[in-house]
Amino acid sequence: MSWLATLPTTNLRIFATIALILATGVMTLIRWTEPPLGWLGFLALSAGLDVAQFHSKRVTTFAPSGNKASEETSS
């Protein structure tokens, strides 16, 4: 189970959402019917959560003093 601890969850979420969107597009082309509005809403919500999770992990952090923290160390 150690592989589960190192699994990049953001990448997995984005991959799953893209796979669902592509599968929905393929099924729409095969059946020639439009998917239910609830399903499209779920896909949009899922994609929005992916973007929010991706962005929140990459927000610049600030030091407790309020100054912008930098990755470079001053000498």
VODO-150570 format. One record per atom (N, C-alpha, C, O): residue number from 1; residue in one letter; x, y, z. Coordinates in steps of 0.2 Angstrom, whole numbers, plus 5000, padded with zeros to 4 digits. Last residue first. Layout:
// residues N
+-----+----+------+------+------+
:   i : aa :   xx :   yy :   zz :
+-----+----+------+------+------+
: NUM :  A :    X :    Y :    Z :
...
+-----+----+------+------+------+
END
This chain:
// residues 75
+-----+----+------+------+------+
:   i : aa :   xx :   yy :   zz :
+-----+----+------+------+------+
:  75 :  S : 5112 : 5177 : 5009 :
:  75 :  S : 5119 : 5175 : 5012 :
:  75 :  S : 5122 : 5182 : 5015 :
:  75 :  S : 5127 : 5181 : 5018 :
:  74 :  S : 5096 : 5170 : 5007 :
:  74 :  S : 5100 : 5176 : 5007 :
:  74 :  S : 5107 : 5174 : 5011 :
:  74 :  S : 5106 : 5171 : 5016 :
:  73 :  T : 5090 : 5157 : 4997 :
:  73 :  T : 5092 : 5159 : 5004 :
:  73 :  T : 5097 : 5165 : 5003 :
:  73 :  T : 5101 : 5165 : 4998 :
:  72 :  E : 5075 : 5156 : 4988 :
:  72 :  E : 5082 : 5158 : 4988 :
:  72 :  E : 5084 : 5160 : 4995 :
:  72 :  E : 5080 : 5163 : 4998 :
:  71 :  E : 5061 : 5156 : 4989 :
:  71 :  E : 5065 : 5149 : 4989 :
:  71 :  E : 5072 : 5150 : 4989 :
:  71 :  E : 5076 : 5146 : 4991 :
:  70 :  S : 5053 : 5168 : 5000 :
:  70 :  S : 5057 : 5166 : 4993 :
:  70 :  S : 5060 : 5159 : 4994 :
:  70 :  S : 5062 : 5158 : 5000 :
:  69 :  A : 5038 : 5175 : 5005 :
:  69 :  A : 5044 : 5170 : 5006 :
:  69 :  A : 5047 : 5168 : 5000 :
:  69 :  A : 5043 : 5167 : 4995 :
:  68 :  K : 5034 : 5191 : 5007 :
:  68 :  K : 5034 : 5186 : 5003 :
:  68 :  K : 5040 : 5181 : 5004 :
:  68 :  K : 5046 : 5183 : 5004 :
:  67 :  N : 5029 : 5196 : 5024 :
:  67 :  N : 5034 : 5197 : 5018 :
:  67 :  N : 5033 : 5191 : 5014 :
:  67 :  N : 5032 : 5185 : 5016 :
:  66 :  G : 5023 : 5193 : 5035 :
:  66 :  G : 5019 : 5196 : 5030 :
:  66 :  G : 5023 : 5197 : 5023 :
:  66 :  G : 5020 : 5199 : 5018 :
:  65 :  S : 5029 : 5185 : 5045 :
:  65 :  S : 5029 : 5193 : 5045 :
:  65 :  S : 5025 : 5196 : 5040 :
:  65 :  S : 5025 : 5202 : 5040 :
:  64 :  P : 5027 : 5172 : 5040 :
:  64 :  P : 5023 : 5175 : 5046 :
:  64 :  P : 5023 : 5182 : 5047 :
:  64 :  P : 5018 : 5185 : 5049 :
:  63 :  A : 5028 : 5172 : 5022 :
:  63 :  A : 5031 : 5171 : 5029 :
:  63 :  A : 5026 : 5174 : 5034 :
:  63 :  A : 5022 : 5178 : 5033 :
:  62 :  F : 5017 : 5165 : 5010 :
:  62 :  F : 5020 : 5171 : 5014 :
:  62 :  F : 5023 : 5169 : 5020 :
:  62 :  F : 5020 : 5165 : 5024 :
:  61 :  T : 5017 : 5156 : 4995 :
:  61 :  T : 5017 : 5156 : 5002 :
:  61 :  T : 5020 : 5162 : 5005 :
:  61 :  T : 5024 : 5165 : 5002 :
:  60 :  T : 5008 : 5155 : 4980 :
:  60 :  T : 5014 : 5157 : 4983 :
:  60 :  T : 5013 : 5158 : 4991 :
:  60 :  T : 5008 : 5161 : 4993 :
:  59 :  V : 5000 : 5140 : 4976 :
:  59 :  V : 4999 : 5147 : 4978 :
:  59 :  V : 5006 : 5149 : 4981 :
:  59 :  V : 5009 : 5145 : 4985 :
:  58 :  R : 4999 : 5127 : 4972 :
:  58 :  R : 5004 : 5131 : 4969 :
:  58 :  R : 5004 : 5138 : 4971 :
:  58 :  R : 5007 : 5142 : 4967 :
:  57 :  K : 4988 : 5121 : 4977 :
:  57 :  K : 4994 : 5118 : 4979 :
:  57 :  K : 5000 : 5122 : 4976 :
:  57 :  K : 5006 : 5121 : 4978 :
:  56 :  S : 4978 : 5129 : 4971 :
:  56 :  S : 4979 : 5129 : 4978 :
:  56 :  S : 4985 : 5126 : 4981 :
:  56 :  S : 4988 : 5128 : 4986 :
:  55 :  H : 4978 : 5124 : 4958 :
:  55 :  H : 4980 : 5131 : 4959 :
:  55 :  H : 4981 : 5132 : 4967 :
:  55 :  H : 4986 : 5135 : 4969 :
:  54 :  F : 4973 : 5111 : 4959 :
:  54 :  F : 4979 : 5112 : 4956 :
:  54 :  F : 4982 : 5119 : 4958 :
:  54 :  F : 4988 : 5120 : 4960 :
:  53 :  Q : 4960 : 5113 : 4965 :
:  53 :  Q : 4965 : 5109 : 4969 :
:  53 :  Q : 4972 : 5111 : 4966 :
:  53 :  Q : 4977 : 5111 : 4970 :
:  52 :  A : 4954 : 5121 : 4955 :
:  52 :  A : 4955 : 5124 : 4961 :
:  52 :  A : 4960 : 5120 : 4965 :
:  52 :  A : 4964 : 5123 : 4969 :
:  51 :  V : 4954 : 5111 : 4944 :
:  51 :  V : 4958 : 5118 : 4943 :
:  51 :  V : 4959 : 5121 : 4950 :
:  51 :  V : 4965 : 5123 : 4952 :
:  50 :  D : 4946 : 5102 : 4950 :
:  50 :  D : 4953 : 5100 : 4948 :
:  50 :  D : 4957 : 5106 : 4947 :
:  50 :  D : 4963 : 5107 : 4950 :
:  49 :  L : 4934 : 5109 : 4951 :
:  49 :  L : 4938 : 5106 : 4957 :
:  49 :  L : 4945 : 5105 : 4956 :
:  49 :  L : 4949 : 5106 : 4960 :
:  48 :  G : 4931 : 5110 : 4938 :
:  48 :  G : 4932 : 5116 : 4942 :
:  48 :  G : 4936 : 5114 : 4948 :
:  48 :  G : 4940 : 5118 : 4950 :
:  47 :  A : 4929 : 5097 : 4934 :
:  47 :  A : 4934 : 5101 : 4931 :
:  47 :  A : 4936 : 5107 : 4935 :
:  47 :  A : 4942 : 5109 : 4936 :
:  46 :  S : 4918 : 5094 : 4942 :
:  46 :  S : 4924 : 5090 : 4943 :
:  46 :  S : 4930 : 5094 : 4940 :
:  46 :  S : 4935 : 5094 : 4943 :
:  45 :  L : 4908 : 5103 : 4936 :
:  45 :  L : 4910 : 5104 : 4943 :
:  45 :  L : 4917 : 5100 : 4945 :
:  45 :  L : 4921 : 5103 : 4948 :
:  44 :  A : 4908 : 5098 : 4923 :
:  44 :  A : 4910 : 5105 : 4924 :
:  44 :  A : 4912 : 5106 : 4931 :
:  44 :  A : 4917 : 5109 : 4932 :
:  43 :  L : 4903 : 5085 : 4926 :
:  43 :  L : 4909 : 5086 : 4923 :
:  43 :  L : 4912 : 5093 : 4924 :
:  43 :  L : 4918 : 5093 : 4925 :
:  42 :  F : 4890 : 5089 : 4932 :
:  42 :  F : 4895 : 5085 : 4936 :
:  42 :  F : 4902 : 5086 : 4933 :
:  42 :  F : 4907 : 5087 : 4936 :
:  41 :  G : 4884 : 5095 : 4921 :
:  41 :  G : 4886 : 5099 : 4926 :
:  41 :  G : 4891 : 5095 : 4931 :
:  41 :  G : 4895 : 5099 : 4934 :
:  40 :  L : 4883 : 5083 : 4913 :
:  40 :  L : 4887 : 5089 : 4910 :
:  40 :  L : 4889 : 5093 : 4916 :
:  40 :  L : 4895 : 5096 : 4916 :
:  39 :  W : 4874 : 5077 : 4921 :
:  39 :  W : 4880 : 5074 : 4919 :
:  39 :  W : 4885 : 5079 : 4917 :
:  39 :  W : 4891 : 5079 : 4919 :
:  38 :  G : 4863 : 5085 : 4920 :
:  38 :  G : 4866 : 5084 : 4926 :
:  38 :  G : 4873 : 5081 : 4926 :
:  38 :  G : 4877 : 5082 : 4930 :
:  37 :  L : 4859 : 5084 : 4906 :
:  37 :  L : 4862 : 5091 : 4909 :
:  37 :  L : 4865 : 5090 : 4916 :
:  37 :  L : 4870 : 5093 : 4917 :
:  36 :  P : 4864 : 5069 : 4898 :
:  36 :  P : 4860 : 5073 : 4902 :
:  36 :  P : 4863 : 5079 : 4905 :
:  36 :  P : 4869 : 5079 : 4906 :
:  35 :  P : 4871 : 5071 : 4881 :
:  35 :  P : 4871 : 5068 : 4888 :
:  35 :  P : 4866 : 5072 : 4892 :
:  35 :  P : 4865 : 5078 : 4891 :
:  34 :  E : 4862 : 5069 : 4865 :
:  34 :  E : 4865 : 5073 : 4870 :
:  34 :  E : 4865 : 5070 : 4877 :
:  34 :  E : 4860 : 5068 : 4879 :
:  33 :  T : 4865 : 5057 : 4853 :
:  33 :  T : 4861 : 5060 : 4858 :
:  33 :  T : 4865 : 5064 : 4863 :
:  33 :  T : 4870 : 5062 : 4864 :
:  32 :  W : 4873 : 5048 : 4846 :
:  32 :  W : 4870 : 5054 : 4843 :
:  32 :  W : 4864 : 5057 : 4847 :
:  32 :  W : 4859 : 5060 : 4844 :
:  31 :  R : 4880 : 5037 : 4850 :
:  31 :  R : 4873 : 5037 : 4851 :
:  31 :  R : 4869 : 5043 : 4847 :
:  31 :  R : 4863 : 5042 : 4846 :
:  30 :  I : 4893 : 5041 : 4846 :
:  30 :  I : 4891 : 5034 : 4845 :
:  30 :  I : 4883 : 5034 : 4845 :
:  30 :  I : 4880 : 5032 : 4840 :
:  29 :  L : 4895 : 5054 : 4852 :
:  29 :  L : 4896 : 5053 : 4844 :
:  29 :  L : 4893 : 5046 : 4842 :
:  29 :  L : 4890 : 5046 : 4837 :
:  28 :  T : 4893 : 5051 : 4865 :
:  28 :  T : 4888 : 5056 : 4862 :
:  28 :  T : 4889 : 5055 : 4854 :
:  28 :  T : 4884 : 5055 : 4851 :
:  27 :  M : 4904 : 5043 : 4868 :
:  27 :  M : 4897 : 5040 : 4868 :
:  27 :  M : 4892 : 5045 : 4865 :
:  27 :  M : 4887 : 5042 : 4862 :
:  26 :  V : 4914 : 5053 : 4866 :
:  26 :  V : 4914 : 5047 : 4862 :
:  26 :  V : 4907 : 5044 : 4862 :
:  26 :  V : 4904 : 5042 : 4856 :
:  25 :  G : 4911 : 5062 : 4876 :
:  25 :  G : 4911 : 5064 : 4869 :
:  25 :  G : 4911 : 5058 : 4864 :
:  25 :  G : 4907 : 5058 : 4860 :
:  24 :  T : 4913 : 5053 : 4887 :
:  24 :  T : 4906 : 5056 : 4886 :
:  24 :  T : 4906 : 5059 : 4879 :
:  24 :  T : 4901 : 5058 : 4876 :
:  23 :  A : 4926 : 5051 : 4886 :
:  23 :  A : 4921 : 5045 : 4886 :
:  23 :  A : 4914 : 5048 : 4884 :
:  23 :  A : 4911 : 5045 : 4880 :
:  22 :  L : 4931 : 5064 : 4889 :
:  22 :  L : 4933 : 5060 : 4882 :
:  22 :  L : 4928 : 5054 : 4881 :
:  22 :  L : 4925 : 5054 : 4875 :
:  21 :  I : 4927 : 5065 : 4902 :
:  21 :  I : 4925 : 5070 : 4897 :
:  21 :  I : 4926 : 5067 : 4890 :
:  21 :  I : 4921 : 5067 : 4885 :
:  20 :  L : 4934 : 5055 : 4908 :
:  20 :  L : 4927 : 5055 : 4908 :
:  20 :  L : 4924 : 5060 : 4903 :
:  20 :  L : 4919 : 5058 : 4900 :
:  19 :  A : 4947 : 5059 : 4906 :
:  19 :  A : 4945 : 5052 : 4903 :
:  19 :  A : 4937 : 5052 : 4903 :
:  19 :  A : 4934 : 5050 : 4898 :
:  18 :  I : 4948 : 5071 : 4913 :
:  18 :  I : 4949 : 5071 : 4906 :
:  18 :  I : 4946 : 5064 : 4903 :
:  18 :  I : 4943 : 5065 : 4897 :
:  17 :  T : 4946 : 5066 : 4926 :
:  17 :  T : 4941 : 5070 : 4923 :
:  17 :  T : 4941 : 5071 : 4916 :
:  17 :  T : 4936 : 5071 : 4912 :
:  16 :  A : 4957 : 5057 : 4928 :
:  16 :  A : 4950 : 5055 : 4928 :
:  16 :  A : 4945 : 5059 : 4925 :
:  16 :  A : 4941 : 5057 : 4921 :
:  15 :  F : 4967 : 5067 : 4927 :
:  15 :  F : 4967 : 5062 : 4922 :
:  15 :  F : 4960 : 5059 : 4922 :
:  15 :  F : 4957 : 5057 : 4916 :
:  14 :  I : 4964 : 5075 : 4938 :
:  14 :  I : 4964 : 5078 : 4932 :
:  14 :  I : 4963 : 5073 : 4926 :
:  14 :  I : 4960 : 5073 : 4921 :
:  13 :  R : 4966 : 5065 : 4948 :
:  13 :  R : 4960 : 5069 : 4947 :
:  13 :  R : 4959 : 5072 : 4940 :
:  13 :  R : 4954 : 5071 : 4937 :
:  12 :  L : 4980 : 5062 : 4946 :
:  12 :  L : 4975 : 5057 : 4946 :
:  12 :  L : 4968 : 5060 : 4944 :
:  12 :  L : 4964 : 5058 : 4940 :
:  11 :  N : 4986 : 5075 : 4949 :
:  11 :  N : 4986 : 5072 : 4943 :
:  11 :  N : 4981 : 5066 : 4941 :
:  11 :  N : 4979 : 5066 : 4936 :
:  10 :  T : 4982 : 5075 : 4963 :
:  10 :  T : 4980 : 5080 : 4958 :
:  10 :  T : 4980 : 5078 : 4951 :
:  10 :  T : 4976 : 5079 : 4947 :
:   9 :  T : 4989 : 5064 : 4969 :
:   9 :  T : 4981 : 5064 : 4968 :
:   9 :  T : 4979 : 5070 : 4963 :
:   9 :  T : 4974 : 5068 : 4960 :
:   8 :  P : 5001 : 5054 : 4965 :
:   8 :  P : 5000 : 5061 : 4965 :
:   8 :  P : 4992 : 5062 : 4963 :
:   8 :  P : 4990 : 5061 : 4958 :
:   7 :  L : 5005 : 5042 : 4978 :
:   7 :  L : 5001 : 5043 : 4972 :
:   7 :  L : 5000 : 5051 : 4971 :
:   7 :  L : 4997 : 5054 : 4976 :
:   6 :  T : 5011 : 5038 : 4989 :
:   6 :  T : 5015 : 5042 : 4985 :
:   6 :  T : 5012 : 5044 : 4978 :
:   6 :  T : 5014 : 5047 : 4974 :
:   5 :  A : 5002 : 5030 : 4995 :
:   5 :  A : 5004 : 5036 : 4999 :
:   5 :  A : 5008 : 5041 : 4994 :
:   5 :  A : 5008 : 5047 : 4995 :
:   4 :  L : 5001 : 5020 : 4987 :
:   4 :  L : 4995 : 5024 : 4988 :
:   4 :  L : 4997 : 5031 : 4991 :
:   4 :  L : 4994 : 5036 : 4990 :
:   3 :  W : 5012 : 5013 : 4988 :
:   3 :  W : 5011 : 5016 : 4982 :
:   3 :  W : 5006 : 5021 : 4982 :
:   3 :  W : 5006 : 5026 : 4979 :
:   2 :  S : 5011 : 5006 : 5000 :
:   2 :  S : 5015 : 5012 : 5000 :
:   2 :  S : 5014 : 5016 : 4994 :
:   2 :  S : 5016 : 5022 : 4994 :
:   1 :  M : 5004 : 4994 : 5000 :
:   1 :  M : 5000 : 5000 : 5000 :
:   1 :  M : 5004 : 5006 : 5000 :
:   1 :  M : 5001 : 5012 : 5000 :
+-----+----+------+------+------+
END
